[in-house]
Structure formats: structure tokens, C-alpha cells
């Protein structure tokens, strides 16, 4: 029974954070706890702080992308796999603009250590390195992923972001 309570609380907390983000309201841990119907201590024990909360919410949203990475066919050229990944990342960013922006603000000091970012960076680095071993794939991966800044996604829109990131990736892997 304790396990089901913990699972239910986790889901309630994540949904509450998501709803607060969607309405543009402040996403303090106090507000999240209140909206989720749990004590503030429950939120702190589960997520530690806002950064942990946003990291977990982003990781949950990124599960489909993680599955895509795991299922990629290595016989497909690296540049095509990169385009597909970036298209899906643009869709994810477009559906979760407020989360991306809040995550960036909360994780600003430790952005490059975020587990989801690290997974995406490793994947993009590997694809660029496979397509163009003569380039600094790690740096170029950071450059490409910087295009998914929440405020930039909001400013450009998903269609323009997809088109522009594809053009950038094509230039980097040509």
C-alpha cells in the first residue's frame, strides 16, 4: 500500500507541476504541493527541489525520444537518424515550451549535467561523429541542442525550428 501511495503522490505532483506550468502560474514547491494535495515534505523528499522536479518531468516527457534512440537502425545513415531525432525533439519542445523554459531556468547552473540533456548530447554527438569524424562532434552537439531553448522555440515556432535545425544539421554533417 505504501508503494501505491508513493506512485500516486508522484503522479499527482508531476501533473500539478505540469498544470501550473500550462497556466503560467508560479511553480514553487509550495504551490505544487498544494495543487497536488500532498504535503510540502512529500515533494521535497521525492524531488529535492524545483530542479529535481523539472528534471523528472522533462525525463518523463522525453521517454518516447529515449525509446526512439534505443530502437534506431544503425544501417540508416547517421544524418538521416539525426534529422529524425531533431524533428522529434522539436515536436517535444513545441508541446512542452513552458516546461523547457522552466527547466532551463531551474537547471541553469547545472544544465550540462542534467541526465536528459546528457542522453541527448551523447546521441547527437555520436551521430555527428559518425557522419563527420573530422569535426568536433561534442561541441557541435551542444550547438545544435542550444536551438531548443524554450524561449527560442516559443519565438520561432515548431515549424520554423524544425526547418532551421534540419538546415543546420545538414550543414554540419555535409
Order of alpha helices (4+ residues) and beta strands (2+ residues): alpha-alpha-alpha-alpha-alpha-alpha-alpha-alpha-alpha-alpha-alpha
